[in-house]
């Protein structure tokens, strides 16, 4: 995994979830720290975001959070992060998260997690980047998304070749194995929000 120095983790900000999902987030943060991989994420201290960040920090890892000013109170900006970048817009947040990451891991989450995942997958489809996108399908959480992808392909809205944009794996070990197999990303064109 020489190509992977930092990973963006997309996950939920809700704390009202199955404890197994919280444990998964902690395990991902700890595994990244022990592997010397920087955790890049949405900057919050709540929900799975906070669990992953706290675990990475406790294991001696580097954590970079990017959070819009208007979410500093709602998602409680993580004051303990190695670096906390406060931005003005959601677009700016997502752009910096993408720029600072060599790949993406998706954990269970809600609408924001779906938004981030599909935006980064669309950017990959449009060849704006070639970084791996790994979805950890813990407890079958993402099975409906996988079924939706199959449906979109069957109905002709998504090409069969684009099935590979998102790699679904069952657990952390499989996620890190997939990252180790991923080819070195090819630099894409610089994307600007104007």
HUSUL-V757904 format. One record per residue. N is the residue number from 1. RES is the residue in three letters. NEAR is the number of other ideal C-beta (glycine too) atoms within 12 Angstrom. Layout:
[[N & RES & NEAR] [N & RES & NEAR]]
This chain:
[[1 & UNK & 25] [2 & UNK & 13] [3 & UNK & 21] [4 & UNK & 33] [5 & UNK & 25] [6 & UNK & 36] [7 & UNK & 48] [8 & UNK & 47] [9 & UNK & 57] [10 & UNK & 48] [11 & UNK & 46] [12 & UNK & 38] [13 & UNK & 37] [14 & UNK & 26] [15 & UNK & 21] [16 & UNK & 13] [17 & UNK & 27] [18 & UNK & 19] [19 & UNK & 15] [20 & UNK & 20] [21 & UNK & 33] [22 & UNK & 29] [23 & UNK & 23] [24 & UNK & 35] [25 & UNK & 45] [26 & UNK & 32] [27 & UNK & 30] [28 & UNK & 47] [29 & UNK & 42] [30 & UNK & 27] [31 & UNK & 31] [32 & UNK & 43] [33 & UNK & 29] [34 & UNK & 19] [35 & UNK & 27] [36 & UNK & 19] [37 & UNK & 37] [38 & UNK & 32] [39 & UNK & 55] [40 & UNK & 46] [41 & UNK & 60] [42 & UNK & 48] [43 & UNK & 44] [44 & UNK & 41] [45 & UNK & 31] [46 & UNK & 32] [47 & UNK & 36] [48 & UNK & 46] [49 & UNK & 51] [50 & UNK & 38] [51 & UNK & 40] [52 & UNK & 53] [53 & UNK & 48] [54 & UNK & 31] [55 & UNK & 32] [56 & UNK & 40] [57 & UNK & 31] [58 & UNK & 20] [59 & UNK & 24] [60 & UNK & 19] [61 & UNK & 33] [62 & UNK & 26] [63 & UNK & 43] [64 & UNK & 34] [65 & UNK & 44] [66 & UNK & 43] [67 & UNK & 41] [68 & UNK & 29] [69 & UNK & 20] [70 & UNK & 16] [71 & UNK & 28] [72 & UNK & 25] [73 & UNK & 14] [74 & UNK & 20] [75 & UNK & 34] [76 & UNK & 24] [77 & UNK & 32] [78 & UNK & 36] [79 & UNK & 20] [80 & UNK & 21] [81 & UNK & 33] [82 & UNK & 24] [83 & UNK & 25] [84 & UNK & 31] [85 & UNK & 28] [86 & UNK & 25] [87 & UNK & 25] [88 & UNK & 18] [89 & UNK & 17] [90 & UNK & 25] [91 & UNK & 20] [92 & UNK & 23] [93 & UNK & 39] [94 & UNK & 35] [95 & UNK & 30] [96 & UNK & 31] [97 & UNK & 41] [98 & UNK & 36] [99 & UNK & 28] [100 & UNK & 30] [101 & UNK & 37] [102 & UNK & 33] [103 & UNK & 42] [104 & UNK & 46] [105 & UNK & 52] [106 & UNK & 46] [107 & UNK & 49] [108 & UNK & 40] [109 & UNK & 36] [110 & UNK & 22] [111 & UNK & 14] [112 & UNK & 32] [113 & UNK & 37] [114 & UNK & 24] [115 & UNK & 21] [116 & UNK & 39] [117 & UNK & 40] [118 & UNK & 28] [119 & UNK & 31] [120 & UNK & 38] [121 & UNK & 33] [122 & UNK & 22] [123 & UNK & 28] [124 & UNK & 30] [125 & UNK & 22] [126 & UNK & 16] [127 & UNK & 17] [128 & UNK & 23] [129 & UNK & 31] [130 & UNK & 25] [131 & UNK & 37] [132 & UNK & 36] [133 & UNK & 41] [134 & UNK & 43] [135 & UNK & 40] [136 & UNK & 44] [137 & UNK & 28] [138 & UNK & 34] [139 & UNK & 18] [140 & UNK & 18] [141 & UNK & 28] [142 & UNK & 31] [143 & UNK & 17] [144 & UNK & 15] [145 & UNK & 24] [146 & UNK & 22] [147 & UNK & 15] [148 & UNK & 21] [149 & UNK & 28] [150 & UNK & 19] [151 & UNK & 15] [152 & UNK & 21] [153 & UNK & 20] [154 & UNK & 14] [155 & UNK & 11] [156 & UNK & 10] [157 & UNK & 13] [158 & UNK & 22] [159 & UNK & 15] [160 & UNK & 14] [161 & UNK & 10] [162 & UNK & 22] [163 & UNK & 20] [164 & UNK & 22] [165 & UNK & 33] [166 & UNK & 35] [167 & UNK & 31] [168 & UNK & 31] [169 & UNK & 28] [170 & UNK & 22] [171 & UNK & 24] [172 & UNK & 32] [173 & UNK & 16] [174 & UNK & 20] [175 & UNK & 38] [176 & UNK & 27] [177 & UNK & 18] [178 & UNK & 30] [179 & UNK & 37] [180 & UNK & 21] [181 & UNK & 18] [182 & UNK & 28] [183 & UNK & 18] [184 & UNK & 18] [185 & UNK & 26] [186 & UNK & 14] [187 & UNK & 14] [188 & UNK & 18] [189 & UNK & 12] [190 & UNK & 12] [191 & UNK & 23] [192 & UNK & 10] [193 & UNK & 17] [194 & UNK & 7]]
